[in-house]
Amino acid sequence: MMASFAKSPIAFNAWATLLGSLSKALDVKTRDSIGLAVSEVNGCNYCLTVHSFTAEHMAKLPADEIILARRGHATDPKRDAAVQFARKVIETRGQVSDSDLNSVRDAGYTDANVMEIVALVAMYSLTNFFNNVFDPEKDFPAVAPAGAI
């Protein structure tokens, strides 16, 4: 992926700025779960390998939780609301219903948190699209491809 980004310092800097800012959003388990859900919807097999690895080794999510995140859910009720909302955002291209918005708010997320979820969806979609276009060599352990779980 970095070799692809190296072709455009402008694109790399835009992505790196987003990544740096959003690394402070929410908690690592929620961020990685959102990354898995968005990458599954966008069909990005490269990103699924990366997010599965980081979810296991950095967020310490067990294998069943990683699969659940790819399906747009989580075992923790609050995280589940965030992941479901993120999946709705990508599936509807941001045209979520009032019910979707109320569900994530009712789970305890503020409007600032909701904005962070939307920004995470955008950032993960950016890397999904870059990797779908340039199809970099997979440098993380293989996982089931998008749509296979």
C-alpha atoms as an extended CHARMM CRD file, in Angstrom:
* protein
*
       149  EXT
         1         1  MET       CA              0.0000000000        0.0000000000        0.0000000000  PROA      1               0.0000000000
         2         2  MET       CA              2.7790000000        2.4210000000        0.8590000000  PROA      2               0.0000000000
         3         3  ALA       CA              4.3550000000        1.8750000000       -2.5660000000  PROA      3               0.0000000000
         4         4  SER       CA              1.0740000000        2.9540000000       -4.1490000000  PROA      4               0.0000000000
         5         5  PHE       CA              0.8290000000        6.0160000000       -1.9100000000  PROA      5               0.0000000000
         6         6  ALA       CA              4.4550000000        6.9110000000       -2.6580000000  PROA      6               0.0000000000
         7         7  LYS       CA              3.3860000000        7.7340000000       -6.2120000000  PROA      7               0.0000000000
         8         8  SER       CA              1.5670000000       10.8060000000       -4.8940000000  PROA      8               0.0000000000
         9         9  PRO       CA              2.9170000000       12.7110000000       -1.9000000000  PROA      9               0.0000000000
        10        10  ILE       CA             -0.2860000000       14.7800000000       -1.9220000000  PROA      10              0.0000000000
        11        11  ALA       CA             -2.5080000000       11.6960000000       -1.5520000000  PROA      11              0.0000000000
        12        12  PHE       CA             -0.1510000000       10.2140000000        1.0320000000  PROA      12              0.0000000000
        13        13  ASN       CA             -0.1480000000       13.4020000000        3.1170000000  PROA      13              0.0000000000
        14        14  ALA       CA             -3.9480000000       13.6380000000        2.9770000000  PROA      14              0.0000000000
        15        15  TRP       CA             -4.2840000000       10.0490000000        4.1820000000  PROA      15              0.0000000000
        16        16  ALA       CA             -1.5710000000       10.4230000000        6.8390000000  PROA      16              0.0000000000
        17        17  THR       CA             -3.2410000000       13.5590000000        8.2170000000  PROA      17              0.0000000000
        18        18  LEU       CA             -6.5860000000       11.7730000000        8.4780000000  PROA      18              0.0000000000
        19        19  LEU       CA             -4.9560000000        8.7410000000       10.0730000000  PROA      19              0.0000000000
        20        20  GLY       CA             -3.0770000000       10.8550000000       12.6000000000  PROA      20              0.0000000000
        21        21  SER       CA             -6.1510000000       12.8190000000       13.6190000000  PROA      21              0.0000000000
        22        22  LEU       CA             -8.5420000000        9.8760000000       13.7200000000  PROA      22              0.0000000000
        23        23  SER       CA             -6.1690000000        7.6690000000       15.7170000000  PROA      23              0.0000000000
        24        24  LYS       CA             -7.4790000000        9.6250000000       18.7120000000  PROA      24              0.0000000000
        25        25  ALA       CA            -11.1490000000        9.0050000000       17.8540000000  PROA      25              0.0000000000
        26        26  LEU       CA            -13.0940000000        6.5170000000       19.9540000000  PROA      26              0.0000000000
        27        27  ASP       CA            -11.1660000000        3.4420000000       21.1770000000  PROA      27              0.0000000000
        28        28  VAL       CA             -8.9760000000        1.0210000000       19.2400000000  PROA      28              0.0000000000
        29        29  LYS       CA            -11.4920000000       -1.8540000000       19.3550000000  PROA      29              0.0000000000
        30        30  THR       CA            -14.2110000000        0.3540000000       17.9110000000  PROA      30              0.0000000000
        31        31  ARG       CA            -11.9080000000        1.8570000000       15.2670000000  PROA      31              0.0000000000
        32        32  ASP       CA            -10.6980000000       -1.5580000000       14.1040000000  PROA      32              0.0000000000
        33        33  SER       CA            -14.2310000000       -2.9640000000       14.1340000000  PROA      33              0.0000000000
        34        34  ILE       CA            -15.3990000000       -0.0690000000       11.9590000000  PROA      34              0.0000000000
        35        35  GLY       CA            -12.4380000000       -0.6410000000        9.6310000000  PROA      35              0.0000000000
        36        36  LEU       CA            -13.4220000000       -4.2880000000        9.2530000000  PROA      36              0.0000000000
        37        37  ALA       CA            -17.0890000000       -3.4900000000        8.5890000000  PROA      37              0.0000000000
        38        38  VAL       CA            -16.3030000000       -0.7860000000        6.0220000000  PROA      38              0.0000000000
        39        39  SER       CA            -13.6650000000       -2.8920000000        4.2590000000  PROA      39              0.0000000000
        40        40  GLU       CA            -16.0990000000       -5.7960000000        4.0100000000  PROA      40              0.0000000000
        41        41  VAL       CA            -18.7790000000       -3.6070000000        2.4030000000  PROA      41              0.0000000000
        42        42  ASN       CA            -16.2330000000       -2.0360000000        0.0360000000  PROA      42              0.0000000000
        43        43  GLY       CA            -14.8290000000       -5.4500000000       -0.9030000000  PROA      43              0.0000000000
        44        44  CYS       CA            -11.2430000000       -4.5200000000       -0.0340000000  PROA      44              0.0000000000
        45        45  ASN       CA             -9.4160000000       -7.7760000000        0.5810000000  PROA      45              0.0000000000
        46        46  TYR       CA             -6.1080000000       -6.0210000000        1.2500000000  PROA      46              0.0000000000
        47        47  CYS       CA             -7.6530000000       -3.8770000000        3.9960000000  PROA      47              0.0000000000
        48        48  LEU       CA             -9.4200000000       -6.9000000000        5.4660000000  PROA      48              0.0000000000
        49        49  THR       CA             -6.0190000000       -8.5670000000        5.9440000000  PROA      49              0.0000000000
        50        50  VAL       CA             -4.5880000000       -5.4290000000        7.5760000000  PROA      50              0.0000000000
        51        51  HSD       CA             -7.5700000000       -4.7600000000        9.8530000000  PROA      51              0.0000000000
        52        52  SER       CA             -7.8590000000       -8.4290000000       10.8440000000  PROA      52              0.0000000000
        53        53  PHE       CA             -4.1920000000       -8.4140000000       11.8600000000  PROA      53              0.0000000000
        54        54  THR       CA             -4.4030000000       -5.1440000000       13.8030000000  PROA      54              0.0000000000
        55        55  ALA       CA             -7.7220000000       -6.1370000000       15.3890000000  PROA      55              0.0000000000
        56        56  GLU       CA             -6.1330000000       -9.3330000000       16.6850000000  PROA      56              0.0000000000
        57        57  HSD       CA             -2.7260000000       -7.9910000000       17.6960000000  PROA      57              0.0000000000
        58        58  MET       CA             -3.3850000000       -4.3840000000       18.7000000000  PROA      58              0.0000000000
        59        59  ALA       CA             -7.0500000000       -4.2670000000       19.7000000000  PROA      59              0.0000000000
        60        60  LYS       CA             -6.8370000000       -7.8120000000       21.1260000000  PROA      60              0.0000000000
        61        61  LEU       CA            -10.1330000000       -8.8520000000       19.5250000000  PROA      61              0.0000000000
        62        62  PRO       CA            -10.7150000000      -12.6200000000       19.3920000000  PROA      62              0.0000000000
        63        63  ALA       CA            -11.3250000000      -14.3010000000       16.0180000000  PROA      63              0.0000000000
        64        64  ASP       CA            -15.0960000000      -14.5450000000       16.4900000000  PROA      64              0.0000000000
        65        65  GLU       CA            -15.2860000000      -10.8180000000       17.2430000000  PROA      65              0.0000000000
        66        66  ILE       CA            -13.3120000000      -10.0460000000       14.0660000000  PROA      66              0.0000000000
        67        67  ILE       CA            -15.8080000000      -12.0580000000       11.9930000000  PROA      67              0.0000000000
        68        68  LEU       CA            -18.6760000000      -10.3260000000       13.7710000000  PROA      68              0.0000000000
        69        69  ALA       CA            -17.1740000000       -6.9080000000       12.9750000000  PROA      69              0.0000000000
        70        70  ARG       CA            -16.9040000000       -7.8280000000        9.2980000000  PROA      70              0.0000000000
        71        71  ARG       CA            -20.6420000000       -8.5230000000        9.4360000000  PROA      71              0.0000000000
        72        72  GLY       CA            -21.2610000000       -5.0850000000       10.9640000000  PROA      72              0.0000000000
        73        73  HSD       CA            -21.6820000000       -6.0420000000       14.6030000000  PROA      73              0.0000000000
        74        74  ALA       CA            -19.8470000000       -6.3710000000       17.9320000000  PROA      74              0.0000000000
        75        75  THR       CA            -20.4880000000       -8.2310000000       21.1780000000  PROA      75              0.0000000000
        76        76  ASP       CA            -20.1900000000       -5.0530000000       23.2490000000  PROA      76              0.0000000000
        77        77  PRO       CA            -23.5410000000       -3.2010000000       22.9570000000  PROA      77              0.0000000000
        78        78  LYS       CA            -22.0500000000        0.2860000000       22.6460000000  PROA      78              0.0000000000
        79        79  ARG       CA            -19.4450000000       -0.7910000000       20.0910000000  PROA      79              0.0000000000
        80        80  ASP       CA            -22.1570000000       -2.7210000000       18.2420000000  PROA      80              0.0000000000
        81        81  ALA       CA            -24.1500000000        0.4950000000       17.8180000000  PROA      81              0.0000000000
        82        82  ALA       CA            -21.1060000000        2.2950000000       16.3790000000  PROA      82              0.0000000000
        83        83  VAL       CA            -20.2400000000       -0.5330000000       13.9850000000  PROA      83              0.0000000000
        84        84  GLN       CA            -23.8490000000       -0.9090000000       12.8310000000  PROA      84              0.0000000000
        85        85  PHE       CA            -24.0380000000        2.8390000000       12.2590000000  PROA      85              0.0000000000
        86        86  ALA       CA            -20.7530000000        2.8630000000       10.3190000000  PROA      86              0.0000000000
        87        87  ARG       CA            -22.0320000000        0.0670000000        8.1050000000  PROA      87              0.0000000000
        88        88  LYS       CA            -25.2630000000        1.9990000000        7.5010000000  PROA      88              0.0000000000
        89        89  VAL       CA            -23.2450000000        5.0960000000        6.5650000000  PROA      89              0.0000000000
        90        90  ILE       CA            -21.2580000000        3.2350000000        3.9000000000  PROA      90              0.0000000000
        91        91  GLU       CA            -24.2110000000        1.2090000000        2.6190000000  PROA      91              0.0000000000
        92        92  THR       CA            -26.4420000000        4.2860000000        2.2510000000  PROA      92              0.0000000000
        93        93  ARG       CA            -23.6630000000        6.6530000000        1.1720000000  PROA      93              0.0000000000
        94        94  GLY       CA            -24.3850000000        8.7130000000        4.2620000000  PROA      94              0.0000000000
        95        95  GLN       CA            -28.1320000000        8.8780000000        3.8290000000  PROA      95              0.0000000000
        96        96  VAL       CA            -28.8980000000        7.2350000000        7.1530000000  PROA      96              0.0000000000
        97        97  SER       CA            -32.3540000000        7.3360000000        8.6810000000  PROA      97              0.0000000000
        98        98  ASP       CA            -33.3590000000        9.2420000000       11.7920000000  PROA      98              0.0000000000
        99        99  SER       CA            -33.7610000000        5.8440000000       13.4380000000  PROA      99              0.0000000000
       100       100  ASP       CA            -30.1350000000        4.9490000000       12.6060000000  PROA      100             0.0000000000
       101       101  LEU       CA            -28.9180000000        8.2260000000       14.0710000000  PROA      101             0.0000000000
       102       102  ASN       CA            -31.0790000000        7.8670000000       17.1730000000  PROA      102             0.0000000000
       103       103  SER       CA            -29.8220000000        4.3060000000       17.7460000000  PROA      103             0.0000000000
       104       104  VAL       CA            -26.1800000000        5.3670000000       17.8540000000  PROA      104             0.0000000000
       105       105  ARG       CA            -27.0190000000        8.3410000000       20.0670000000  PROA      105             0.0000000000
       106       106  ASP       CA            -29.0890000000        6.1380000000       22.4030000000  PROA      106             0.0000000000
       107       107  ALA       CA            -26.0340000000        3.8890000000       22.8100000000  PROA      107             0.0000000000
       108       108  GLY       CA            -24.1750000000        6.8300000000       24.3560000000  PROA      108             0.0000000000
       109       109  TYR       CA            -22.4470000000        8.4590000000       21.3900000000  PROA      109             0.0000000000
       110       110  THR       CA            -22.4140000000       12.2440000000       21.1770000000  PROA      110             0.0000000000
       111       111  ASP       CA            -22.7890000000       14.1280000000       17.9090000000  PROA      111             0.0000000000
       112       112  ALA       CA            -19.0140000000       14.6790000000       18.0110000000  PROA      112             0.0000000000
       113       113  ASN       CA            -18.5620000000       10.8890000000       18.2530000000  PROA      113             0.0000000000
       114       114  VAL       CA            -20.9830000000       10.3900000000       15.3590000000  PROA      114             0.0000000000
       115       115  MET       CA            -18.8970000000       12.8030000000       13.2740000000  PROA      115             0.0000000000
       116       116  GLU       CA            -15.8040000000       10.7550000000       14.1710000000  PROA      116             0.0000000000
       117       117  ILE       CA            -17.5520000000        7.5480000000       13.0680000000  PROA      117             0.0000000000
       118       118  VAL       CA            -18.4280000000        9.1720000000        9.7360000000  PROA      118             0.0000000000
       119       119  ALA       CA            -14.8440000000       10.4360000000        9.3560000000  PROA      119             0.0000000000
       120       120  LEU       CA            -13.5140000000        6.9260000000       10.0770000000  PROA      120             0.0000000000
       121       121  VAL       CA            -15.8410000000        5.5240000000        7.4130000000  PROA      121             0.0000000000
       122       122  ALA       CA            -14.4710000000        8.0920000000        4.9520000000  PROA      122             0.0000000000
       123       123  MET       CA            -10.8390000000        7.3680000000        5.8390000000  PROA      123             0.0000000000
       124       124  TYR       CA            -11.2720000000        3.5970000000        5.6060000000  PROA      124             0.0000000000
       125       125  SER       CA            -13.1390000000        4.0110000000        2.3160000000  PROA      125             0.0000000000
       126       126  LEU       CA            -10.2530000000        6.0930000000        0.9700000000  PROA      126             0.0000000000
       127       127  THR       CA             -7.7520000000        3.3240000000        1.6730000000  PROA      127             0.0000000000
       128       128  ASN       CA            -10.2290000000        0.6940000000        0.4340000000  PROA      128             0.0000000000
       129       129  PHE       CA            -10.5860000000        2.5100000000       -2.8740000000  PROA      129             0.0000000000
       130       130  PHE       CA             -6.8380000000        3.0450000000       -3.2970000000  PROA      130             0.0000000000
       131       131  ASN       CA             -6.1610000000       -0.6070000000       -2.5840000000  PROA      131             0.0000000000
       132       132  ASN       CA             -8.9840000000       -1.8400000000       -4.7970000000  PROA      132             0.0000000000
       133       133  VAL       CA             -7.6260000000        0.2860000000       -7.6640000000  PROA      133             0.0000000000
       134       134  PHE       CA             -3.9180000000       -0.5370000000       -7.2530000000  PROA      134             0.0000000000
       135       135  ASP       CA             -4.2880000000       -4.0660000000       -5.7860000000  PROA      135             0.0000000000
       136       136  PRO       CA             -1.0550000000       -4.1010000000       -3.7530000000  PROA      136             0.0000000000
       137       137  GLU       CA              0.6710000000       -7.3200000000       -2.7840000000  PROA      137             0.0000000000
       138       138  LYS       CA             -0.8120000000       -8.6830000000        0.4400000000  PROA      138             0.0000000000
       139       139  ASP       CA              1.8390000000       -8.3570000000        3.1480000000  PROA      139             0.0000000000
       140       140  PHE       CA             -0.3140000000       -9.5570000000        6.0510000000  PROA      140             0.0000000000
       141       141  PRO       CA             -1.6670000000      -13.0550000000        6.7390000000  PROA      141             0.0000000000
       142       142  ALA       CA             -4.4790000000      -14.0420000000        4.3730000000  PROA      142             0.0000000000
       143       143  VAL       CA             -8.0970000000      -13.9560000000        5.5510000000  PROA      143             0.0000000000
       144       144  ALA       CA            -11.3600000000      -15.0040000000        3.9310000000  PROA      144             0.0000000000
       145       145  PRO       CA            -12.1110000000      -12.6010000000        1.0780000000  PROA      145             0.0000000000
       146       146  ALA       CA            -14.8910000000      -10.0500000000        1.2400000000  PROA      146             0.0000000000
       147       147  GLY       CA            -18.2930000000      -11.6490000000        0.9160000000  PROA      147             0.0000000000
       148       148  ALA       CA            -17.0280000000      -15.0700000000        2.0080000000  PROA      148             0.0000000000
       149       149  ILE       CA            -18.0930000000      -14.9610000000        5.6500000000  PROA      149             0.0000000000
